[in-house]
Amino acid sequence: MTTTYISILRGINVSGQRLIKMEALKKMYEQLSFENVQTYVQSGNVLFSAKNRDSGELASIISSNIQTEFGFDVPVIVMNLDRLEKIIANNPFIKDTDKDEAFLHVTFLTEVLTEFDEGSIIEKKHSDEEVAFTADAVYLYCPNGYGKTKVNNNFLEKKLKMPATTRNWKTVNELLKLATK
């Protein structure tokens, strides 16, 4: 049985660093015998179908092949459609109609979030920003823009002691739409 997966890559094609053309990335996925491969924007979002496997195992295979093919280490998060739907449904800010969705972001985590110093993260945010945590994501509301927040991906990785990657709310929802086509 095949399953639809969504993979998101950390830190490619940002500021001219670790460049990977989406066409080349798609080809690599196809060479791994993944099917229905499609990319979304240049930041390393790839949807694909594969035999039902462990998401962590798939992430490791993809990351290893990126290292071989493109020459750099890229953390990869792979999730199935159920996990993406759960992350979207758990966004505590989406129900607040006063919040502009353009300022919502989701930081996807490579591991289940257990113990961490929530206070040290909360104290870093600007007074008008909001942060919420679930087991596999951090939700951010940054009304002054993600580029101005101190609770950015690098900061969260350091505080949570795990690789993570952040996407804006529009991208997260586009990935869901593409995955359910």
C-alpha positions as CSV (number, residue, x, y, z in Angstrom):
1,M,0.0,0.0,0.0
2,T,1.3,3.4,-0.9
3,T,1.1,6.5,1.4
4,T,1.3,10.2,0.5
5,Y,4.2,11.9,2.3
6,I,5.2,15.5,2.7
7,S,8.9,16.2,3.2
8,I,10.2,19.6,4.1
9,L,13.9,20.4,3.9
10,R,15.7,22.7,6.3
11,G,17.7,25.7,5.0
12,I,18.1,25.2,1.3
13,N,18.0,28.0,-1.3
14,V,18.2,30.6,1.4
15,S,20.3,33.7,0.7
16,G,22.1,31.9,-2.1
17,Q,23.3,29.1,0.2
18,R,22.9,25.3,-0.2
19,L,21.3,25.7,-3.6
20,I,19.2,22.8,-5.0
21,K,17.1,23.2,-8.1
22,M,13.7,21.7,-7.6
23,E,14.0,19.8,-10.9
24,A,17.1,18.1,-9.6
25,L,15.5,17.4,-6.2
26,K,12.5,15.9,-7.9
27,K,14.7,13.7,-10.1
28,M,16.6,12.5,-6.9
29,Y,13.3,11.5,-5.3
30,E,12.2,9.6,-8.4
31,Q,15.5,7.8,-8.4
32,L,14.7,6.6,-4.9
33,S,11.6,4.9,-6.4
34,F,9.2,7.5,-4.9
35,E,6.1,8.1,-7.0
36,N,3.9,11.1,-7.8
37,V,6.8,13.5,-6.8
38,Q,6.0,17.2,-6.9
39,T,7.7,20.2,-5.4
40,Y,6.2,23.3,-4.1
41,V,8.2,26.6,-4.2
42,Q,11.9,26.8,-4.0
43,S,12.4,26.2,-0.2
44,G,12.4,22.4,-0.3
45,N,8.8,21.2,0.0
46,V,8.3,17.8,-1.7
47,L,5.2,15.6,-1.9
48,F,5.6,12.0,-2.9
49,S,4.0,8.6,-2.6
50,A,5.9,5.6,-1.3
51,K,5.2,2.2,0.3
52,N,4.0,2.7,3.8
53,R,7.2,3.2,5.8
54,D,8.5,4.9,9.0
55,S,8.7,8.7,8.4
56,G,12.0,8.9,10.3
57,E,13.5,6.2,8.0
58,L,12.3,8.1,4.9
59,A,13.8,11.3,6.2
60,S,17.2,9.6,6.8
61,I,17.2,8.1,3.3
62,I,16.4,11.5,1.7
63,S,18.9,13.4,3.8
64,S,21.6,10.8,3.0
65,N,20.9,11.0,-0.7
66,I,21.0,14.9,-0.6
67,Q,24.4,14.6,1.0
68,T,25.6,12.3,-1.7
69,E,23.9,14.1,-4.6
70,F,24.4,17.7,-3.7
71,G,27.3,17.6,-1.1
72,F,25.7,19.1,2.0
73,D,23.9,17.9,5.1
74,V,20.2,19.0,5.1
75,P,17.8,18.1,7.9
76,V,14.6,16.6,6.4
77,I,11.3,16.2,8.1
78,V,8.9,13.7,6.6
79,M,5.3,13.4,7.6
80,N,2.2,11.6,6.3
81,L,-1.0,13.4,5.5
82,D,-2.6,12.6,8.9
83,R,0.3,14.3,10.8
84,L,0.1,17.4,8.5
85,E,-3.7,17.6,9.1
86,K,-3.2,17.2,12.8
87,I,-0.6,20.0,12.9
88,I,-2.9,22.3,10.9
89,A,-5.9,21.4,13.1
90,N,-3.9,22.1,16.3
91,N,-3.0,25.7,15.4
92,P,-4.4,27.6,18.4
93,F,-4.3,30.9,16.5
94,I,-6.4,30.0,13.5
95,K,-9.6,30.3,15.4
96,D,-8.9,33.9,16.4
97,T,-10.5,36.0,13.6
98,D,-8.5,39.1,14.8
99,K,-5.3,37.4,13.7
100,D,-4.1,38.0,10.1
101,E,-3.1,34.6,8.7
102,A,-0.3,36.2,6.8
103,F,1.6,36.4,10.1
104,L,1.1,32.8,11.2
105,H,4.0,30.3,11.0
106,V,4.6,26.7,12.0
107,T,7.9,25.3,13.0
108,F,8.0,21.6,12.3
109,L,10.1,19.5,14.7
110,T,12.2,16.4,13.9
111,E,11.4,14.8,17.3
112,V,8.5,14.7,19.7
113,L,8.7,17.7,22.0
114,T,9.2,16.6,25.6
115,E,10.9,18.6,28.3
116,F,12.1,22.1,27.5
117,D,12.4,25.5,29.1
118,E,9.2,27.2,27.8
119,G,9.9,30.3,29.8
120,S,13.2,31.0,28.1
121,I,11.4,31.0,24.7
122,I,8.4,33.0,25.8
123,E,10.7,35.7,27.4
124,K,12.5,36.2,24.0
125,K,9.3,37.0,22.0
126,H,8.2,40.6,21.3
127,S,5.2,41.7,23.4
128,D,2.8,41.5,20.5
129,E,4.0,38.0,19.3
130,E,2.4,34.8,20.5
131,V,4.0,31.3,20.7
132,A,2.3,27.9,21.3
133,F,3.7,24.4,21.5
134,T,2.4,20.9,20.7
135,A,4.2,17.6,20.6
136,D,5.4,18.1,17.0
137,A,5.1,21.8,16.2
138,V,5.6,25.3,17.4
139,Y,3.1,27.9,16.3
140,L,4.1,31.5,15.9
141,Y,2.1,34.6,15.4
142,C,4.4,37.4,14.4
143,P,2.4,40.6,13.5
144,N,5.6,42.5,12.6
145,G,6.8,39.8,10.3
146,Y,8.8,36.6,10.7
147,G,12.0,38.4,9.7
148,K,11.8,40.5,12.8
149,T,11.0,37.9,15.4
150,K,13.7,36.7,17.8
151,V,11.8,33.4,18.1
152,N,13.1,32.2,14.8
153,N,14.1,28.8,13.6
154,N,17.7,29.0,14.7
155,F,16.7,30.1,18.2
156,L,14.1,27.4,18.5
157,E,16.5,24.7,17.3
158,K,19.0,25.8,20.0
159,K,16.4,26.0,22.8
160,L,14.6,22.7,21.8
161,K,17.9,20.9,21.0
162,M,16.7,19.5,17.8
163,P,16.5,20.3,14.1
164,A,13.4,22.1,12.9
165,T,12.1,24.0,10.0
166,T,9.6,26.8,9.7
167,R,6.9,27.4,7.1
168,N,4.4,30.2,6.7
169,W,0.7,29.4,7.1
170,K,0.0,29.8,3.4
171,T,2.7,27.2,2.5
172,V,1.5,24.8,5.1
173,N,-2.1,24.9,3.7
174,E,-0.9,24.7,0.1
175,L,1.0,21.5,1.0
176,L,-2.2,20.1,2.4
177,K,-4.1,21.1,-0.7
178,L,-1.6,19.5,-3.0
179,A,-1.4,16.3,-0.8
180,T,-5.2,15.8,-1.0
181,K,-5.6,16.3,-4.7
